[in-house]
Amino acid sequence: MNAIDSYITPDGRTIGAPVMEMKNITLRFGGVVAIKDISFDIREGEIRAIIGPNGAGKSSMLNVMNGFYHPQEGEVHFRGEKRGPMRPHQIAHQGIARTFQNIALFKGMSTLDNIMTGRLTHMKTGMFSQIKWWGAAQREEVENRELVEKIIDFLEIQTIRKTPVGRLPYGLQKRVELGRALAAEPKLLLLDEPMAGMNVEEKEDMSRFILDVNDEFGTTIALIEHDMGVVMDIADRVVVMDYGKKIGDGTPEEVRTNQDVIDAYLGVAHD
């Protein structure tokens, strides 16, 4: 498949040209090589999984993708343009949002207010107008709140919209964090272990919401995940890392029958 190809998945979704391309990325911390000469792309409309054992470099790769780390070698291309060193808030303005392995919410604020913070990159009025809440600031607030309310309905968290998130169970906090990322209307959504610490029912709910975000919003998604059942069920393509190197890249079926991947990570072939 070359850079201009697109294809239709079995469930009728269109996978298009690359949204992000990681080209020969190498990242070092002193004498430690966290990522070594890795290349892959993420295509418009797909769910792209990054997997591997602990210490493989997955989170480091995600931090390169969202601009928190700057690789010593290689290039990151986003929407067809080479990206230079940028700060995370600049990346957010470009259209990349993420969630975190360890929940990063404002525990004393309500579900609604936490999700509203995801709209900050879209607010254009000045601080004085926002404090006075008049004119354009008032209209902007109403528009942003309407979009956030739609996200709350979409994620089925209407009953906790006014509840401080610190009082919520873990699975619902994860859902609120997803809502905050969606409020930014990202072109690319990065999810860092969205199922971590969840029970079976919570994982099923989160998997369903990720699929719905991809299908209904058309959002391109890249995720790190350890639950292979989830990865094999929802991902269109999978990158496998081990000790900072790429050892596999392809469809879930191709990856789970790749002997290098089986030896390094999966242990046995999945039936």
Secondary structure as the mmCIF struct_conf table of DSSP 4:
data_model
#
loop_
_struct_conf.conf_type_id
_struct_conf.id
_struct_conf.beg_label_comp_id
_struct_conf.beg_label_asym_id
_struct_conf.beg_label_seq_id
_struct_conf.end_label_comp_id
_struct_conf.end_label_asym_id
_struct_conf.end_label_seq_id
TURN_TY1_P TURN_TY1_P1 ALA A 3 ILE A 4
STRN STRN1 TYR A 7 ILE A 8
TURN_TY1_P TURN_TY1_P2 PRO A 10 ASP A 11
BEND BEND1 GLY A 12 GLY A 12
HELX_LH_PP_P HELX_LH_PP_P1 ARG A 13 ARG A 13
STRN STRN2 THR A 14 ILE A 15
BEND BEND2 ALA A 17 ALA A 17
STRN STRN3 PRO A 18 PHE A 29
TURN_TY1_P TURN_TY1_P3 GLY A 30 GLY A 31
STRN STRN4 VAL A 32 ARG A 43
TURN_TY1_P TURN_TY1_P4 GLU A 44 GLY A 45
STRN STRN5 ILE A 47 ILE A 51
BEND BEND3 PRO A 53 PRO A 53
TURN_TY1_P TURN_TY1_P5 ASN A 54 GLY A 55
BEND BEND4 ALA A 56 GLY A 57
HELX_RH_AL_P HELX_RH_AL_P1 LYS A 58 MET A 65
TURN_TY1_P TURN_TY1_P6 ASN A 66 GLY A 67
BEND BEND5 PHE A 68 TYR A 69
BEND BEND6 GLN A 72 GLN A 72
STRN STRN6 GLU A 73 PHE A 78
TURN_TY1_P TURN_TY1_P7 ARG A 79 GLY A 80
STRN STRN7 GLU A 81 ARG A 83
BEND BEND7 PRO A 85 PRO A 85
HELX_RH_AL_P HELX_RH_AL_P2 PRO A 88 GLN A 94
TURN_TY1_P TURN_TY1_P8 GLY A 95 GLY A 95
STRN STRN8 ILE A 96 ARG A 98
BEND BEND8 GLN A 101 ASN A 102
TURN_TY1_P TURN_TY1_P9 LYS A 107 GLY A 108
BEND BEND9 MET A 109 MET A 109
STRN STRN9 SER A 110 SER A 110
HELX_RH_AL_P HELX_RH_AL_P3 THR A 111 MET A 116
HELX_RH_3T_P HELX_RH_3T_P1 THR A 117 HIS A 122
BEND BEND10 THR A 125 THR A 125
HELX_RH_AL_P HELX_RH_AL_P4 MET A 127 LYS A 132
TURN_TY1_P TURN_TY1_P10 TRP A 133 TRP A 133
HELX_RH_AL_P HELX_RH_AL_P5 GLY A 135 PHE A 154
TURN_TY1_P TURN_TY1_P11 LEU A 155 GLU A 156
HELX_RH_3T_P HELX_RH_3T_P2 GLN A 158 ILE A 160
TURN_TY1_P TURN_TY1_P12 ARG A 161 LYS A 162
BEND BEND11 THR A 163 THR A 163
STRN STRN10 PRO A 164 PRO A 164
HELX_RH_3T_P HELX_RH_3T_P3 VAL A 165 ARG A 167
BEND BEND12 LEU A 168 LEU A 168
HELX_RH_AL_P HELX_RH_AL_P6 TYR A 170 ALA A 183
TURN_TY1_P TURN_TY1_P13 ALA A 184 ALA A 184
BEND BEND13 LYS A 187 LYS A 187
STRN STRN11 LEU A 188 ASP A 192
BEND BEND14 GLU A 193 GLU A 193
TURN_TY1_P TURN_TY1_P14 PRO A 194 GLY A 197
HELX_RH_AL_P HELX_RH_AL_P7 VAL A 200 GLU A 216
BEND BEND15 PHE A 217 PHE A 217
STRN STRN12 THR A 220 ILE A 224
HELX_RH_AL_P HELX_RH_AL_P8 MET A 228 ILE A 234
BEND BEND16 ASP A 236 ASP A 236
STRN STRN13 ARG A 237 ASP A 242
TURN_TY1_P TURN_TY1_P15 TYR A 243 GLY A 244
STRN STRN14 LYS A 245 GLY A 250
HELX_RH_AL_P HELX_RH_AL_P9 PRO A 252 ARG A 256
TURN_TY1_P TURN_TY1_P16 THR A 257 THR A 257
HELX_RH_AL_P HELX_RH_AL_P10 GLN A 259 VAL A 261
HELX_RH_PI_P HELX_RH_PI_P1 ILE A 262 LEU A 266
BEND BEND17 GLY A 267 VAL A 268
#
